[in-house]
Amino acid sequence: MAGRLEVQTNSFEVRQLPRATYYHFDVQIQPDLKNNRRRAFEIIDNLQNSRPDEFTPRAAFDGRCNMFSTRRITSGNYDIHMSKNPARGVFQAKIQEVNTIYPQTIQALLNNSRGQSRDQQRDQSSSTLMAINLLQIIVQQAPNMRHHFPPDARSFFIDTRARDIGRGLQAWRGFSQSVRPAVGRLLINVDVSNAAIYKPGPLPELAMEFLKLGNPRQLLTLEPRQWKELRTFLKGVHVTIRTAPGGKPRPISDLILAAGHFEFERNGMTTTVQDYFIDKYEIRLANPQLFGIRIGKSAVFPAELCTVVKGQVYRKKLSPELQSGLLQFSTQKPVDRMREIRGAVGGFDRQPQLFDYTTSDFIKEAGMSVSLEPITVTGRVHGPPQIMYGNGSRLMVKGGGWNVVNQRLLEPATIKSWAVVLFGNHNIEAVKRMMEQLMGNLGKLASGRPHIEFGGQDVGSALLKAGLAAVSQANLPKGSRPTILICFLPQEAAELRSRIKSWGDTENMVPTQCLRMGKYDKTNAKHLDQYCNNVALKINVKIGGINSRLQLDPAALGGFLSKSIVIGADVGHPGPGLTSRPSITSVVSSVNADATLYSAFASVQAPRKEIISDLEDMVMGALNDYRAFNQRHGGKMPETIIFLRDGVSEGEFEQVSKHEIAAIRSAVEKLRQYFPRKPKLVFMIVGKRHHVRFFPRQQDADRSGNCPAGFAVDDQITHPCYEDFYLLSHGGLLGTSRPSHYIVLENEPHLTLVQLQELVYALCHVYAGATRSVSIPAPVYYADKVCGRAVNHFPPELNFADETATTSSGGTATFNLEHWKRNFKKAQLFRQMYFV
């Protein structure tokens, strides 16, 4: 299916732009709140309530340092008393007028500046950034406050249909909203959001659910591992305390064992927590041995007096089990998702509206009005490329996928020696059935049956023994390495898998393929064949083969791509709150004309830094590898560098553009002697973390109810300053498909938007581990996987992947980049795509 297609999108037009003039104020609160936005909102709310003479109408505050008001507020210092005790809870807010935002400033957001120079765009961006911030606050504050979420939150959640997903967490559905300037109009993007929420209620019950305990007495005898996990799980959770005046929520800073017996000084005497509560409140603790919580630096409270506050989002990494539960809850067909969105915005289909666009005092005061109907846009559907397999077979792509039954791999590699290593207790008959099927799918790749080894506690010894036996069984010269090791793992085996990957990737240069119990042994014959086929595809590329390639017009896209290097890049950050571990950077680059064979480079840098520090060196490595590969094949250096960058938010576009494009050009300059002419650069951001969705009419939808694969939109909802487009490159399976958002920061070959769409759409069909197009170009997908794989490339004693390995109570997280760089072991598998 190719041609034009009209669809609805989840954006609502602001029909009337703000007519009011706003004064912008800088707010500095002392003592410093250390980015505690919840507390900042409480303080400014108290200030506005106590000073109606200055704050009528109420000013809008972003929780950081920006305040906006339609009237001038007197600049100066304001004292705020947050406690009845005059000696405690005293804050001072210094408010200073810094700017004025006129209606014309907001109108300037919508002017098309794509033809302007980068410096002109940067100047305009700096002058209008605060206007966008203002608009977000105007739109978000009323519904967020109504649903008891922070006024600046992008999403709010409601518990109407909450569902337990286990380990003390619930799945809640909510909505996100974001103001998006487009060419000629202002839009509000509204989408369904889903989140894991801490289950509200008594704190000991939450702890029992998290630890999967059936008896409250088990909380008294926790193992060190359980205690460590519980401390990490509960840190930062807000609770109310039965004896606290006003019931104000307080965050947990740490846990205390046997809190009732905890000793402290009171009135010059040593006392215990349990005696204090008897003396002060006439409360006798039911179990002094039960754990307690620390609030701030010194206050200790028994857990039995604490209640977990409702509606707190769990922001740590979810286990696979919990991810599955949240995914099942989140999955919605497009028609159901749009029904919920329309209902939330305008009360559609007898649903109560949730956003207050027609009643919000903030919107009314601004003079704004918002349409309650989603807008309609028109896009084009690109036809898919053909896929080439062995013996000249050309496969047609239908619905985003293709059938490889009875097909031969394009360039099959050979398994000269291999072994199976069994870790844990496996059904031997299921293993044999799996291996028979896999050997059938591998066909002529494997020259014989694999050696079988039973692994024990010493993972490295088991793998080494299996590898030596495989080499011996194949009569290969002494010192040869096995082609691949197939490792069967228990269902829960994250640490074991990490050790296997480290052994293979960085220590012994042996590709490994892990198969998890619950995958290979829980399927019927048809699905087992499909599963083994996917495993065979991964094995072939891990040992140096090529599964397929694209059949492209050599006079058009095919010729352009054959003279280009395609680079995917990503940065993987440590989990929320972890500041003592590095971010991991990755670059994955093509070496052949078909962009099917890739080299990988990884490094580490300061935590949460988005700009790739070592990009120049990594790009030089990519270009040198391209040169080495193509010299052997009579090729040349690339004429074009296609750089696809993942994981960059809109606020970081300028910094990435400034530093990373310069790093790429510097790398080229240092290798200039090898280029017949200077290569041209295409630099695009590939965005996945957005909420734009498309909703086709029933007659235009695919089987899942989504737009067909290849659907693209490059106007009507796109950015006024940057060339950008949305592309839905994969066929829908479950739920509502998310298009990828491409932002063009450099386009030296002057490709049209249609040509850029065809380019990235083609690259979505070369992911080696699937027989379907994927949602982002394969090199970007690979770069993300390299970041994930690099977690295994640190010594086990550093506990890099263990999110519970945080600093001790009262300690300060420190970061030593050189220490992490020294201990980071780079993968040694040269041009074998070990990360697939």
Beta strands, then each sheet from edge to edge (+ up, - down):
strand 1: 3-16
strand 2: 22-30
strand 3: 60-61
strand 4: 66-69
strand 5: 76-81
strand 6: 90-101
strand 7: 155-166
strand 8: 169-182
strand 9: 185-198
strand 10: 201-202
strand 11: 238-241
strand 12: 250-256
strand 13: 263-266
strand 14: 269-272
strand 15: 292-295
strand 16: 299-302
strand 17: 306-308
strand 18: 369-381
strand 19: 386-388
strand 20: 394-395
strand 21: 418-422
strand 22: 451-454
strand 23: 484-489
strand 24: 512-516
strand 25: 549-551
strand 26: 564-572
strand 27: 583-590
strand 28: 598-605
strand 29: 640-646
strand 30: 680-687
strand 31: 694-696
strand 32: 711-713
strand 33: 723-728
strand 34: 740-747
sheet 1: 7+ 8- 9+ 1- 18+ 32- 33+ 34- 30+ 29+ 26+ 27- 28+
sheet 2: 7+ 8- 9+ 1- 31+
sheet 3: 3+ 4- 2+ 6- 5+
sheet 4: 10+ 17- 11+ 12- 15+ 16-
sheet 5: 13+ 14-
sheet 6: 20+ 19- 25+
sheet 7: 22+ 21+ 23+ 24+
end
